[in-house]
Amino acid sequence: QVQLVESGGGLVQPGGSLRLSCAASGSIFSTNAMGWYRQAPGKQRELVAVIRSVGSGGSTNYAASVKDRVTISRDYAKNTVYLQMNTLNPEDTAVYYCHADVDLRRAWGITNYIYWGQGTQVTVSS
């Protein structure tokens, strides 16, 4: 089984910064991508940012609404992904979910799985 442990959420004033972390643990054969999604009250879950494996060039994608304010990075040795968020505004208030696209070794072979963290609340308010 794979676990994603998130940390770093909280209350921040408009214009402030937060850094989210998500560590993946378990018997992972390979991690193809890790990223962050968010879900605000009454809205659908949306992609914030994703970073792919070194084998895929370590490429990143960002939502247009955060692209100039957010940086996703990854510590491949620790299988941890970080989301540095700057110049936060109230529209960034949401539950942020870590996401991992991994391959696990099963008795029948290598199989792809998607895992989600439990979510961490980010509230931007004065």
C-alpha positions as CSV (number, residue, x, y, z in Angstrom):
1,Q,0.0,0.0,0.0
2,V,1.1,3.6,-0.7
3,Q,0.6,6.5,1.7
4,L,0.8,10.2,1.0
5,V,1.4,12.4,4.0
6,E,0.7,16.1,3.5
7,S,1.8,19.0,5.6
8,G,2.1,22.7,5.4
9,G,-1.4,24.0,5.1
10,G,-2.9,26.7,7.4
11,L,-4.2,30.2,7.6
12,V,-2.3,33.0,5.8
13,Q,-3.0,36.6,5.1
14,P,-3.5,37.8,1.5
15,G,-0.1,38.4,-0.1
16,G,1.5,35.7,2.1
17,S,3.2,32.5,1.3
18,L,2.9,28.8,2.2
19,R,4.9,25.7,1.3
20,L,3.1,22.4,1.1
21,S,4.8,19.1,1.3
22,C,3.7,15.6,0.4
23,A,5.8,12.5,1.1
24,A,5.0,9.2,-0.6
25,S,5.9,5.9,1.2
26,G,5.3,2.3,0.5
27,S,6.6,-0.4,-1.9
28,I,6.7,1.8,-5.0
29,F,8.4,0.5,-8.1
30,S,8.4,3.9,-9.8
31,T,6.8,7.3,-9.4
32,N,5.7,8.6,-12.7
33,A,4.3,12.0,-11.5
34,M,3.3,13.8,-8.4
35,G,1.2,16.9,-8.1
36,W,-1.3,19.0,-6.3
37,Y,-5.0,19.5,-6.8
38,R,-7.4,21.7,-4.9
39,Q,-11.1,21.9,-4.2
40,A,-12.8,25.0,-3.0
41,P,-16.3,24.8,-1.5
42,G,-18.9,24.3,-4.1
43,K,-16.4,23.8,-6.8
44,Q,-14.8,20.9,-8.7
45,R,-11.4,19.6,-7.8
46,E,-8.8,21.2,-10.1
47,L,-5.2,20.7,-11.0
48,V,-2.8,23.2,-9.4
49,A,0.5,21.8,-10.6
50,V,2.2,18.5,-11.6
51,I,5.8,17.4,-11.9
52,R,6.8,14.3,-13.8
53,S,9.6,11.8,-13.3
54,V,13.2,12.4,-14.5
55,G,12.5,9.7,-17.1
56,S,9.9,12.0,-18.5
57,G,12.1,15.0,-18.3
58,G,10.9,16.3,-15.0
59,S,8.5,18.5,-16.8
60,T,5.9,20.6,-15.0
61,N,2.5,21.9,-15.7
62,Y,0.6,24.7,-13.8
63,A,-2.9,25.9,-13.8
64,A,-3.1,29.3,-15.5
65,S,-4.5,30.9,-12.3
66,V,-1.4,30.1,-10.3
67,K,1.4,29.8,-12.9
68,D,3.2,33.0,-11.9
69,R,2.8,32.5,-8.2
70,V,3.5,28.8,-7.6
71,T,6.5,26.5,-7.9
72,I,6.3,22.7,-7.7
73,S,9.5,20.8,-7.0
74,R,10.4,17.3,-6.0
75,D,13.0,15.5,-4.0
76,Y,13.3,12.3,-5.9
77,A,15.4,10.6,-3.2
78,K,12.8,11.2,-0.6
79,N,9.8,10.7,-3.0
80,T,8.5,14.1,-1.7
81,V,6.8,16.8,-3.7
82,Y,6.7,20.5,-2.6
83,L,4.4,23.3,-3.6
84,Q,5.7,26.8,-2.9
85,M,2.8,29.3,-3.1
86,N,3.4,33.0,-3.1
87,T,1.3,36.1,-3.2
88,L,-1.7,34.1,-2.0
89,N,-5.2,35.6,-2.4
90,P,-8.6,34.6,-1.0
91,E,-9.4,32.7,-4.2
92,D,-6.6,30.3,-3.3
93,T,-8.6,29.1,-0.3
94,A,-9.3,25.4,-0.7
95,V,-8.4,21.9,0.4
96,Y,-5.2,21.0,-1.3
97,Y,-4.7,17.3,-2.2
98,C,-1.5,15.6,-3.1
99,H,-1.7,13.2,-6.0
100,A,0.7,10.4,-7.1
101,D,0.9,8.4,-10.2
102,V,2.9,5.3,-9.3
103,D,3.8,1.8,-10.6
104,L,3.7,-1.0,-8.1
105,R,5.2,-4.5,-8.5
106,R,2.4,-7.1,-8.3
107,A,2.5,-10.8,-8.6
108,W,1.2,-10.4,-12.1
109,G,3.5,-7.6,-13.1
110,I,3.9,-3.9,-12.9
111,T,0.6,-2.1,-12.5
112,N,-0.2,1.6,-12.5
113,Y,-2.1,3.2,-9.6
114,I,-3.3,6.7,-8.6
115,Y,-3.2,7.7,-5.0
116,W,-4.6,10.8,-3.2
117,G,-3.6,12.3,0.1
118,Q,-6.3,13.2,2.6
119,G,-6.0,16.9,1.9
120,T,-4.7,19.9,3.8
121,Q,-6.7,23.1,4.3
122,V,-5.3,26.4,3.0
123,T,-7.2,29.5,4.0
124,V,-6.2,32.9,2.8
125,S,-7.9,35.6,4.9
126,S,-7.2,38.8,6.7
